Amino acid sequence: MFFDFDYYWRVLRHVWALQNYPAKPKMLFRLLVLVPLTSLVHAVFFLLDYLFFPRLWRQKLEAPVFIVGHARSGTTLMHRLLSADADKFSYPLYWEMFFPSLLEKKIIRGLGWIDQHWFGGPIKRRLQQWDDKTFGPYRDMHEMSLWNSEEDCFAMTAAFVTQQWSLDIPMMDVIDIFHVDQMPAKKKRWLHHYKELMKRQVLLNGGHKNHLAKNPVMSGWVEALIDTFPDARIVVMIRNPAQCIPSVLKLVEVTWKGKGWNQADYARSLEILTEVCFDHFHNPRAVLARNPDTPQTVVDYRDLTTAPRETVLAVYAALEMEVSAEFDAYLEAQAEREKTYISRFEYSIDDYNLSLQRIESELSEFYDEYQWPHSGEETR
């Protein structure tokens, strides 16, 4: 199993050098004890997969669908709608990504079956209580649960390829997981490992389905995805940046503040994240323009929220996928529910050292194409 020793040493050195960081002993314990131990366990199970599941040697990932786009642009909603087409798509649940090995997932599922059918589910109930306590306060920002589909980049955590370290400690100047298309050495190794992870997930879900992923972070991985999966199909979500950029900045800032960091601690990382926001508009467009033969479509957030069924049907048509009668019926039933959803997550562009004028300048071609209102006009 792959492990990114380069990023591991970078993070370790950074944490070791931190001054006046109360959680430093705890973080060093994670890095020096827990990370090596858990990664070793996962690596052993990863190898055992080929012994217990010889079909894995032949498992393929055919015509995977990747949903990318700036965070808070509707990637979760699009993924939730497509993942309801259960006969077509395979995707990981959040809890499954804590266990990268197929054997680990099988064991956990088996223990879950025993808990439910032999004992009435006491462990499941305790997990549900933990789930509500842990994720409940943040569900206005992002609907998260152990049993929800999630960004499958999280499955690479055991390989030390994760944005979580930069959320625990503001250090986006230390490690970068956003610009893989510009990182040739890491691109090859990271994507090979990602492919191995998702082969296991597809086999867990029957072996015959198409892999479905949504990862805003992969807006900087689009070329790497096409190189790794030549038959990949790409869905790019797009939304008014005056709405989604401050939204993601607020989401990350809330995380840093919740871990005790003050504004001076995360100012540099927030600047880097702002630049990443602009990159996540530009990179998918540039890469897909260079790869016109890749099945692709761009979805306006306004269309998805006002006409979800029609928008999803248009995505299927653009990607040359068939729509079953059962899935179409589901979309019709869901349409009104999705139209009435209103997020209670509040944020303001005024909270950041970022003007609407700069956003409009950096993304002027998008403003022209999508007719988003300019500063001073009513936001749509």
Residue pairs with C-beta under 8 A, 6 or more apart in sequence:
1 39
1 42
1 43
1 46
1 47
1 100
1 158
1 159
1 193
2 159
2 189
2 190
2 192
2 193
3 39
3 43
3 158
3 159
3 160
4 159
4 160
4 161
4 186
4 189
4 190
5 160
7 160
7 161
7 175
8 31
8 35
8 160
10 174
10 175
11 31
11 160
11 165
11 171
11 174
11 175
12 28
12 31
12 32
14 169
14 171
14 174
15 21
15 24
15 27
15 28
15 31
15 169
16 28
18 24
18 169
21 27
21 169
22 260
23 259
23 260
27 168
27 169
35 160
38 158
39 158
39 159
39 160
42 99
42 100
42 101
42 104
42 158
45 99
45 100
45 101
45 103
45 104
46 100
46 101
46 196
48 101
48 103
49 56
49 101
49 102
49 103
49 200
50 56
50 57
52 102
52 103
53 102
53 103
53 203
55 203
55 207
56 102
56 199
56 200
56 203
59 199
59 200
59 202
59 203
59 207
60 199
61 195
61 198
61 199
61 202
61 211
61 229
62 210
62 231
63 210
63 231
63 232
63 233
64 198
64 210
64 211
64 212
64 213
64 229
64 231
64 232
64 233
65 82
65 89
65 210
65 211
65 212
65 213
65 232
65 233
65 234
65 235
65 319
66 213
66 214
66 215
66 218
66 222
66 225
66 232
66 233
66 234
66 235
67 75
67 78
67 79
67 82
67 212
67 213
67 214
67 215
67 235
67 237
68 75
68 214
68 215
68 216
68 218
68 219
68 221
68 222
68 234
68 235
68 236
68 237
68 284
69 75
69 216
69 219
69 235
69 236
69 237
69 238
69 239
69 280
69 284
70 216
70 219
70 237
70 238
70 239
70 241
70 244
70 245
70 248
70 277
70 280
70 281
71 216
71 244
71 247
71 248
71 251
71 280
72 216
72 239
72 243
72 244
72 247
72 248
72 251
73 216
73 237
73 238
73 239
73 244
73 301
74 237
74 239
74 299
74 301
74 304
74 305
75 214
75 215
75 216
75 237
76 142
76 143
76 214
77 304
77 305
77 308
77 338
78 214
78 235
78 237
78 299
78 304
78 312
78 315
79 91
79 149
79 212
79 213
79 214
80 149
81 308
81 312
81 331
81 334
81 338
82 89
82 212
82 312
82 315
83 89
83 91
83 149
83 212
84 327
84 330
84 331
84 334
85 324
85 327
85 330
87 209
87 324
87 326
87 327
88 209
88 210
88 321
88 324
88 327
89 209
89 210
89 211
89 212
90 201
90 202
90 204
90 205
90 206
90 209
90 210
90 211
90 212
91 149
91 152
91 201
91 205
91 211
91 212
91 213
92 149
92 150
92 152
92 155
92 201
93 146
93 147
93 148
93 149
93 150
94 144
94 145
94 146
94 147
94 148
94 149
94 150
94 154
95 108
95 146
95 147
96 105
96 108
96 155
96 201
96 204
97 150
97 152
97 154
97 155
97 157
98 157
99 105
99 108
100 155
100 156
100 158
100 159
100 197
100 200
101 200
102 200
102 203
102 204
105 200
105 204
106 204
111 123
112 123
112 124
115 121
115 122
115 123
115 124
116 124
127 146
131 145
131 146
131 147
135 144
135 145
138 144
140 343
140 344
140 345
141 251
141 254
141 343
141 345
142 251
144 150
149 214
151 213
151 214
151 215
151 216
151 217
152 194
152 197
152 198
152 201
152 213
152 215
153 161
153 162
153 163
153 177
153 194
153 215
153 217
153 218
154 162
155 194
155 197
155 198
155 201
156 162
156 190
156 193
156 194
156 197
157 164
159 190
159 193
161 177
161 190
161 193
162 177
163 177
163 217
165 171
165 175
166 172
166 174
166 175
166 269
167 252
167 255
167 256
167 259
168 259
169 259
169 261
170 256
170 261
170 265
170 266
170 268
170 269
170 270
171 269
172 268
172 269
172 272
172 273
172 276
173 268
173 269
173 272
176 183
177 217
178 217
178 219
178 220
178 276
178 279
178 280
179 220
179 279
180 186
180 187
180 190
180 191
180 220
180 221
180 224
181 187
181 220
181 221
181 222
181 223
181 224
181 283
181 287
182 220
187 221
187 224
187 227
190 224
191 221
191 224
191 225
191 227
191 228
192 228
194 228
195 228
195 229
198 211
198 213
201 211
202 209
202 211
215 221
216 280
218 225
219 236
219 279
219 280
219 283
219 284
220 276
220 279
220 280
220 283
222 234
222 283
222 284
222 287
222 288
223 287
223 290
223 291
225 232
225 234
226 232
226 234
226 287
226 291
226 294
232 294
233 294
233 295
233 296
233 319
233 321
234 284
234 288
234 294
234 295
234 296
234 297
235 296
235 297
235 298
235 299
235 315
235 319
236 284
236 285
236 288
236 296
236 297
236 298
236 299
237 298
237 299
237 301
237 304
238 281
238 298
238 299
238 300
238 301
238 366
238 370
239 300
239 301
239 302
240 301
240 370
240 372
240 373
240 379
240 380
241 277
241 281
241 359
241 363
241 366
241 372
242 349
242 356
242 359
242 372
242 375
242 379
243 379
244 301
245 274
245 277
245 349
245 354
245 359
246 347
246 348
246 349
246 351
246 352
246 354
247 345
247 347
248 273
248 277
249 270
249 273
249 274
249 277
249 347
249 351
249 352
249 354
250 345
250 347
250 351
251 345
252 270
252 273
253 266
253 270
253 351
256 265
256 266
256 269
270 352
271 353
274 352
274 354
278 362
278 363
281 363
281 366
288 294
288 296
295 318
295 319
295 320
296 318
296 319
297 314
297 315
297 318
297 319
299 311
299 314
299 315
300 370
302 380
303 310
303 311
304 311
304 312
304 338
305 338
305 339
305 341
306 339
307 335
308 331
308 334
308 335
308 338
308 339
309 328
309 331
309 332
309 334
309 335
312 331
313 323
313 328
313 331
316 322
316 323
349 355
349 356
349 359
355 375
356 374
356 375
357 375
360 367
360 374
360 375
366 372
367 374
372 380
373 379
373 380
